[in-house]
């Protein structure tokens, strides 16, 4: 359980990003379909509306980054074609940057055609210890059948292996968000998932059972954790996990109780403590937490509000593995914005964030993907 907040994560007097210096950056060659704007050029914070919806492409969402050996950044995302809801048809597509994320290719390439009865979506990308690229994604066939698969590439995402079923042990409707699969320092892979339906249940439950699957051989074989987590009082969904400095793993889940719930594992994800409310104020919306390689601190990205809206989008730093949080700053503040499903990556001196940035008044809020590039130093800057 998270105690002794240096100050509450939810702040009524939070320091907002100052926006008076908005200007449109000139697009690079071939980038005219992207919207570039900069929040205070002095801080070199670049925000790109990379993937707005189009007539035959009503939603682009839930992607992840990978750095390729040739220096390019690859962003694989869910490209919807028949509608904007979670059950519409979709495949996996990619954009590329060859200048450190300052500009991106103006058209997408298909990474994986739709192989589900409904869609494939929610990408996690990892560079494995054997140097292969791991591509995790959900294959959705119905509201009773949605499970995670893994493909690997030995040639920098040019071709992919046959799929391996990760949720092998029980049919059902699993939710594993984008950028949720982690690789521990010893190489173990862990998948956090929420189970909403199984053949035994025979109905979709809003509050999920939380489980993990893990692999010690680069994803060839998977085992299921001994613990199944469930709350009797809260709607619990969409778990994420992060490895702590002492070797434990912290799990965090979105709930309808105005905060994230947390659980801990001391045995590399095999068993877990009971879910408990944390001091991370949050709506029913996922948080993302990853470790900054350059400082060793944790970075959290989440909606810092008790409201039902998914705005603002906020970042904070923890120097003590999630016990306290500081440098709390909003990066998105549109009251009609819908900011969620954040992927985090660290490349050079920058933090890359990709997240849904739609407008709830004009759509479902999930239709647009935005990429924000932040200098690591900006996260620690005192205003």
N, C-alpha and C positions, 0 to 999 in steps of 0.2 A: 504494500500500500504506500502511496506517495504522501509523505509528511513534510512538515516544516518548510513550506514554500517561502522563499525569500520575500516574495510578495505574491498575492494571489495571481494566478495566471490570467484570470479575467480582470481587466483593468478598465475603470470608467475614465481614467485620465491617461489612456495609452498614448504614446507618441506615434502620431500618424506620419506616413511618408508625405513629405511636402511635394505638391504637384504643380507649383507655378511654372516650373521650367519645362513643361511638356513641349516637345517639338517633334516633328516627323523627321526621322532619319532618312536620308536618301537610300532607296533600296539598291542592293547590289544587282549586278547583271542577272537577268532571269528571275528576279524576285518580286515582280510587280504585284503579284497576287497576295503578298504578305503585308500585314500592317505592322510597322515598326514604330515604337515610341520609346522614349527614354525618360525615366524618372530621375531627374537631377543628374545631368551628364557628368558633374564633378565626381559623383559616386559610381559612375559607369554601370548603372543598373539598367539592363536592356530588357524590354518586354516586347514580345512578338506574338501577335495573333496569327499563329501559323496555319491553323486548319479551321477556317470558318465553314459552315455548312453550304451546300450547293443544291441545285435542283434535283440531281440524281444521287445526292450524297448528303442526306439530312442530318447526319451526326458524325463527329469524329471525336473519339474519347479513349480513355483508359489505356495509355501507352507507357513505354519505358525506353530508357537510353542505354546504349552500349558504345564504348570507344573501340574503334577498329584499329588493327595493327598499323594501317597506313596513315593514322592520325585523324581520319574522319570520325564524326559523331553520327551514329545511326539512331533514329527514333522510330520505333515500330509502334503502331497504334491500331485501334479498332475502327475500320472504315465501313460505316453503315450504308446500305443501298436501298432498302425497301421501307424505311421508317426510322423514327428516332427513339422508339421504346426498346427496352432491354431484350425483347424477343424478336426484333426485326432482323432481317438477314444482314450479315456483315462478314467481311474477311479481314485479314491482317495486311497492312500496307506500311510503307516506310518513306521517310524523308531523310535527307543527308545534309550535313554541314561540313565544309572543308576549311573553314576559317575560325574554328574555335567557338562556333555557335553564334557568330555575328550575323550570318545569313544562312538561308536554307534553300534546298532545291525547290523549284516552284511547281513540281508535279510529283505525285506519289508513284511508287512501284509496288506491285503486289508481292508480298512476302509469302503468303500462304492463302490459297483460295478457300472459300468457305467449305468446310467438310462436315458441318453439323446440319441437322434437319432445320435448325433455326439460324445459328450463327456460331462463330468463334470470336472470343473477345478476352479482354483483361490480361494484358501481357506483363510478364516478368522476365527480365534479361539478366544473366549473370555470366561473368568470365570464370569458368571452373578452374580448379587447381591443375587440371590437365591441359589448360589453355584453350579448350573448346568453348564455344559460345552456347549457352543453354537458353532456349526459348520455351517458356512455360505459357500456356494459354488454356482457357476454358472452351470445351466443346459442348454446345448447348443444343439438345434435341427436343426438350419439352420442359415443363415445370416439374417433372419427376426425374429428369435425366440431364444433369449438367456436371461434368467432371473435368479435372485438370489433366492435361497431357504435356509431355516434354519432348521436344526435338532438340538435337544438338548439331552444331556445324563445326567442322574441322578446317573449313576454308573461308573463314571470316564472313559468314552469312550468305555466301553465294549459293550453297545448296544445304539441304537439311536432311537429317536421318529420318528413318521411320519413327512414328510417334510411340512413346511409352506412356501407358496409363499410370498416373500417380495415385489417383484415388481408386485403387485396385480392389479394395476389400469389401466395399459395400456400394451398391447402386444408390443413386439419390441425386438430389439437387444441392450441389456444393457451391459456395461462393468463396473464391479467393481473389481478392482485389489485385489490380495491377501493381507492380513493384512491391510485392509482398513476400516472395520467396527469398530466403536469406541463406548465405553460406557462412557457417561458423569459422572461426580462426583455424580449426583443425580440419576443415573441409566438409563437415557434415552439412547436408542440405536439409532445410526444414520448411515445410509448407503449412501455414496457418489457414484454416478453413472454417466456414460456418455451414452446417448441414440444416437445410430447411425442409427437406422432404426425403422420404425413403419408401420403398415398397411396403414396409411394415406400417408406416404412418398413414399413408394413402391420402394425405392432405398437406398443403403447404402451410408451414408454421412461420409466423412473422419473427418470433424470437427463436434463435437458432441454437443448436448444440455446437459447441466449439471443439474442434479436434486439430491435431497436427499429424502430419506424415513426415518421415525423415528417411534419408538415404546416406549411407556411408561409402558408396561406390560410384559417385558422380551421376546418380540418378538411374542406374540400371535396375536396381531393386529398391522397393520402398517398404517401410514398416509404419504401423499406426501407433500413435502414442497411447499409453495405458489409460490416460485420463480423458474423460469427456466432460467438458465444462458446460454448465447450464445455470441460468438464474431463474429463481421462482418469482422474483419481484420486478425484474427489469427486462425490457426488450434488448437483447444482446445480438450484435451482428458484426460482420466485417472485421475480423481480428487482424492485427499486425504484430510483428515481433521484432525485437532488437537485442543483440548480445551485449551484456554489460561487462565492465572491466574485471569484475570478480569471477567471471565465468558463468554466472546465471543468465537466464534469458527472461526479458520482460515482455509480456503480452499486453496489448491494449486493444479495447473493443469499443465501438460506438454503442450508445444506449439511448433510451428515451428518458433518462433520469437527470439530464442536465450536466453530465460529466462522462468522461471515459472511465470504463472499468478496467482493472488490471489484474494480472495473475503472473506468477513467477515459477520458473523451472530451475532446479539445481542439478539436474542430471541430463543436460543437453537436449531437453525437449521431450523426454520419455514420460515424465509425470509433471503435473502442474498444481499449484495451490488454488484455493477457491477464488473465484472472481470477487473483487471488492471494488467499491467506488474509490476513485482517485480525486485529487484536487485539480485535475485538468478539466476546467469548465468547457462544455462542448454541447452542441445540439446533436440530434441523431444524424451524425455525419462522421466519416472516418478521419482519423488523424494519421499522420505519417511521421515516423521518428527514425533517423539514421545517424551514424557517427561520422563526424568530420575527420577525415584522415589527417589533415594538417595540424589540428589542435587536440584531437582526442575527445572533444566535447560532443554531446548529443545535440542535434538540430531537430526541432519539432516544427511541423507545418500543420495548421489546423484552423478551424473556425472558432475564434475566441469570443463566444457569445453563448448566452443561455436561450436565445431566441430560437425559433424553429427554422430561421433562414440559414443559408450556408454562406454568410458574409458577416464580418470581414474574413479575409484570408490572412493569417498571422504567422510569423516566425518567432521562435525563441530558442535560447541556448541554455543548456544545462552543463555545468562543470562538475557535477557530482552524481552523474548517472541517473538523472530524472528525479532526484529528491527535491531540488529547487530549480527554478527557471528564471532567467534574466534576459536582458536585451530584447524585450518583447516589442515587436514592431509589426504594424499592418503593412502588407504589400498590395492588397486589393480592398477597396472600401465601397464600391458601388452598392447602394442599398438594394438594387434589383439584380445584382450579380448572384451567380450560383457557382461557388468555387469549391471544388472537391476532387477526389481521386488523384492525388498528387503523386507524381514520380519524382524522386530525388536522385541526382548523381553529382559527383565531384570530379571535375576535370581541370587540372592545373590549379590556378588560384581562384577558380569560380565554382559556385554552386548552381546547378541547373535544376529548375523546377518545371514540370509540365503538368497542367491541371485543366479540368473543365472550367470554362469561363463564359458560360452562356448567360442569357437574360431570362429570368423566370417569368417576366411579363409577356415576352414574345415567343417563348419556347419552353422546353422542359428543363432548361438550364444546363443540359449535358451536351449540347450540340456543337460547341466550339472548344478547341484545344488551344491554350496559350502556353508559351514557353517564356520563362523569366530567367535571366542570367544575372546572378548576384556575385560580386567579389566577396570572398570569405571575410575580408577585412571590414566590409560594410556591415556584416552581422554583428560585429563587436564595436562599431563606431558609436561614440557617445554624442548625443545631440545637444 
